[in-house]
Amino acid sequence: MVNRKLFRPSLAEPKEAFVPRPSQPAALQTAAAPRKKPAPPDQTFAENFYYVKQMQSRTPVAVVLDGGEVLHGTVEWYDRDCIKLTRYGSPNLLIYKHAIRYMYKDGEDAAHGGTNGQ
């Protein structure tokens, strides 16, 4: 039988005691609470920005309702609950936002499932 030596030191007997260095002075460590990540904002205003941009540029949009009906026109006005869609050759509509499935810029093929004219 061969007697072999252990190359690594035993972890049970550390040679030097590890003393962590404080990152702040002792007086500030007790006063400061641990920092938490701040909560995200309740509103990002991205929806408002989108509507204002479409209204200012009078971009033609297509609004797809929950029932699958597609309405074409421009967004003239909006508030928290609804939008006013101005249509050409048809009466203007006041549409509740909860009835809208999605909307897109009119003429974008990507919104139709990427058919690319096929």
GIHURA-V827084 format. One record per residue. RES is the residue in one small letter. SS is DSSP state (A for helix, B for strand, O for the rest). OMEGA is omega in whole degrees, -180 to 180 (* if undefined). Layout:
BEGIN
res,ss,omega
RES,SS,OMEGA
RES,SS,OMEGA
END
This chain:
BEGIN
res,ss,omega
m,O,-177
v,O,178
n,O,-177
r,O,178
k,O,177
l,O,-177
f,O,-178
r,O,-179
p,O,178
s,O,180
l,O,-180
a,O,-178
e,O,179
p,O,-178
k,O,-180
e,O,178
a,O,-179
f,O,179
v,O,-180
p,O,178
r,O,176
p,O,-180
s,O,178
q,O,174
p,O,-175
a,A,-179
a,A,-178
l,A,-178
q,A,-178
t,A,-177
a,A,-175
a,O,176
a,O,178
p,O,-176
r,O,176
k,O,175
k,O,-178
p,O,180
a,O,178
p,O,-179
p,O,179
d,O,-180
q,O,178
t,O,-179
f,O,178
a,A,179
e,A,178
n,A,180
f,A,-179
y,A,-179
y,A,180
v,A,179
k,A,180
q,A,179
m,A,-177
q,A,-179
s,A,-178
r,O,-179
t,O,174
p,B,-179
v,B,173
a,B,-179
v,B,178
v,B,-179
l,B,-179
d,O,180
g,O,179
g,O,180
e,O,-179
v,B,178
l,B,-179
h,B,178
g,B,177
t,B,178
v,B,-180
e,B,-172
w,B,177
y,B,168
d,O,-175
r,O,-172
d,O,-173
c,B,174
i,B,175
k,B,-179
l,B,177
t,B,-177
r,O,179
y,O,179
g,O,179
s,O,178
p,O,176
n,O,-176
l,B,170
l,B,-172
i,B,174
y,B,-178
k,A,-179
h,A,178
a,A,-178
i,B,175
r,B,174
y,B,176
m,B,-179
y,B,177
k,B,-177
d,O,180
g,O,179
e,O,-180
d,A,-178
a,A,180
a,A,180
h,A,178
g,O,177
g,O,-178
t,O,178
n,O,174
g,O,-179
q,O,*
END
